[in-house]
Amino acid sequence: MRFSISADERTGIAELLEGELRARGHEVVVHGALNERERPDWAFASERVARDVAEGRADQGIVCCWTGTGASIAANKVPGIRAALCWDAETARGARKWNDANVLALSLRTTSEATLREILDAWLATAPSDDPTDRENIDHLQAIERHGRTPDAAI
């Protein structure tokens, strides 16, 4: 699998992330502070990752900033992206299963090395649900993205 990843600074799990993915056999493209030729700021770095995923240059993305919140917000601005801020393995598992998340957002401040490995285990082992109701929710998100609002949205 090809991952696009970014961090806005080289702290916490930022540098470990690339090595952990490569050790698991994945191809990795780096952005932000992980690429010395790029602007490291979270909004810019996260957008690069999200565009890699949305435009098919990467299968999945991982964005990191101090809290993970800004990185997830920035990634979610790109059409086709469903970024999920995950703080543990169960959140990551649910994000992949029920939300078909394609970008993982992580906090550089609170994610330990052990927790990173557990989150990656869950993220990589979990496929999106094929339950019709779960798929309808993802389809609904895509309709919102395309049209701004859907016919059954509350006024």
Secondary structure per residue as TSV (DSSP state, phi and psi in degrees):
chain	resnum	aa	ss	phi	psi
A	1	M	-	360.0	146.6
A	2	R	E	-104.0	123.4
A	3	F	E	-108.7	140.4
A	4	S	E	-108.9	128.5
A	5	I	E	-132.1	155.6
A	6	S	E	-150.6	158.0
A	7	A	E	-146.8	152.2
A	8	D	S	-93.0	-4.2
A	9	E	S	-158.8	158.9
A	10	R	S	-92.8	74.4
A	11	T	-	-141.0	166.1
A	12	G	T	56.6	-129.9
A	13	I	T	-86.1	2.7
A	14	A	H	-53.2	-52.6
A	15	E	H	-77.9	-29.5
A	16	L	H	-64.4	-35.0
A	17	L	H	-55.7	-50.7
A	18	E	H	-58.8	-48.6
A	19	G	H	-62.1	-38.8
A	20	E	H	-64.2	-42.0
A	21	L	H	-67.5	-44.0
A	22	R	H	-62.7	-39.9
A	23	A	H	-62.9	-24.9
A	24	R	T	-89.5	4.3
A	25	G	T	91.8	13.8
A	26	H	-	-96.6	151.2
A	27	E	E	-84.9	141.2
A	28	V	E	-132.2	131.8
A	29	V	E	-111.0	131.3
A	30	V	E	-111.2	145.3
A	31	H	E	-135.8	170.2
A	32	G	E	69.8	-137.4
A	33	A	T	-65.0	-16.9
A	34	L	T	-81.1	-8.0
A	35	N	S	-128.9	106.8
A	36	E	T	-64.7	-9.7
A	37	R	T	-90.7	-1.9
A	38	E	S	-116.7	158.7
A	39	R	-	-69.1	130.3
A	40	P	-	-84.6	-15.6
A	41	D	-	-52.0	142.0
A	42	W	H	-57.1	-40.8
A	43	A	H	-66.2	-41.4
A	44	F	H	-72.9	-46.0
A	45	A	H	-64.9	-42.2
A	46	S	H	-67.4	-37.3
A	47	E	H	-61.9	-42.0
A	48	R	H	-58.7	-45.5
A	49	V	H	-61.7	-48.5
A	50	A	H	-60.6	-40.5
A	51	R	H	-67.9	-36.6
A	52	D	H	-57.8	-43.6
A	53	V	H	-70.7	-49.6
A	54	A	H	-62.5	-32.6
A	55	E	T	-97.7	8.2
A	56	G	T	82.3	9.6
A	57	R	S	-81.1	-13.2
A	58	A	-	-143.9	150.8
A	59	D	S	-81.5	-37.1
A	60	Q	E	-142.5	160.5
A	61	G	E	-131.3	156.5
A	62	I	E	-136.4	124.6
A	63	V	E	-120.1	139.3
A	64	C	E	-133.2	139.5
A	65	C	E	-147.4	-177.4
A	66	W	S	-51.2	-51.1
A	67	T	S	-100.8	-20.3
A	68	G	S	90.3	-16.9
A	69	T	H	-67.7	-52.3
A	70	G	H	-60.0	-42.6
A	71	A	H	-61.6	-41.2
A	72	S	H	-69.2	-38.9
A	73	I	H	-62.6	-47.4
A	74	A	H	-60.5	-46.6
A	75	A	H	-61.9	-39.7
A	76	N	H	-70.2	-9.9
A	77	K	T	-75.3	-17.6
A	78	V	S	-86.7	123.9
A	79	P	T	-54.3	136.0
A	80	G	T	93.4	-4.2
A	81	I	-	-99.7	136.3
A	82	R	-	-125.7	86.3
A	83	A	E	-89.1	137.6
A	84	A	E	-126.1	125.6
A	85	L	E	-79.6	115.7
A	86	C	-	-119.6	133.7
A	87	W	S	-113.5	-6.6
A	88	D	S	-156.2	173.3
A	89	A	H	-63.6	-38.7
A	90	E	H	-65.8	-38.7
A	91	T	H	-64.4	-42.5
A	92	A	H	-63.3	-43.1
A	93	R	H	-61.2	-45.8
A	94	G	H	-65.9	-38.2
A	95	A	H	-62.1	-41.5
A	96	R	H	-71.9	-45.2
A	97	K	H	-69.1	-55.0
A	98	W	H	-93.6	-24.8
A	99	N	H	-108.1	-4.1
A	100	D	-	47.6	42.5
A	101	A	-	-61.8	137.3
A	102	N	-	-114.9	-3.5
A	103	V	E	-134.3	128.4
A	104	L	E	-97.4	128.7
A	105	A	E	-108.8	135.8
A	106	L	E	-132.0	150.8
A	107	S	E	-90.2	126.8
A	108	L	T	-70.5	-26.0
A	109	R	T	-77.5	-42.2
A	110	T	T	-108.4	-10.7
A	111	T	-	-87.0	113.7
A	112	S	-	-79.8	168.4
A	113	E	H	-61.2	-43.4
A	114	A	H	-63.9	-43.0
A	115	T	H	-65.9	-39.3
A	116	L	H	-56.5	-47.7
A	117	R	H	-62.8	-40.2
A	118	E	H	-65.4	-42.0
A	119	I	H	-63.1	-45.8
A	120	L	H	-63.0	-40.6
A	121	D	H	-56.0	-48.8
A	122	A	H	-67.1	-45.3
A	123	W	H	-59.2	-47.1
A	124	L	H	-74.9	-26.6
A	125	A	H	-87.9	-8.7
A	126	T	-	-109.0	126.6
A	127	A	-	-97.2	155.1
A	128	P	-	-60.7	144.8
A	129	S	-	-66.0	145.7
A	130	D	-	-105.0	10.7
A	131	D	-	-61.2	132.7
A	132	P	H	-55.8	-40.1
A	133	T	H	-66.2	-41.2
A	134	D	H	-62.9	-42.8
A	135	R	H	-66.4	-36.8
A	136	E	H	-61.6	-38.0
A	137	N	H	-64.0	-43.1
A	138	I	H	-65.3	-41.9
A	139	D	H	-60.8	-38.4
A	140	H	H	-63.3	-43.2
A	141	L	H	-59.2	-41.4
A	142	Q	H	-66.7	-35.7
A	143	A	H	-66.6	-40.8
A	144	I	H	-59.1	-44.5
A	145	E	H	-60.8	-43.2
A	146	R	H	-73.1	-38.4
A	147	H	H	-115.4	-7.6
A	148	G	S	84.8	-35.1
A	149	R	S	-157.4	157.4
A	150	T	-	-111.2	159.8
A	151	P	T	-57.1	-30.8
A	152	D	T	-94.6	11.2
A	153	A	S	-71.1	140.9
A	154	A	-	-66.8	143.0
A	155	I	-	-93.6	360.0
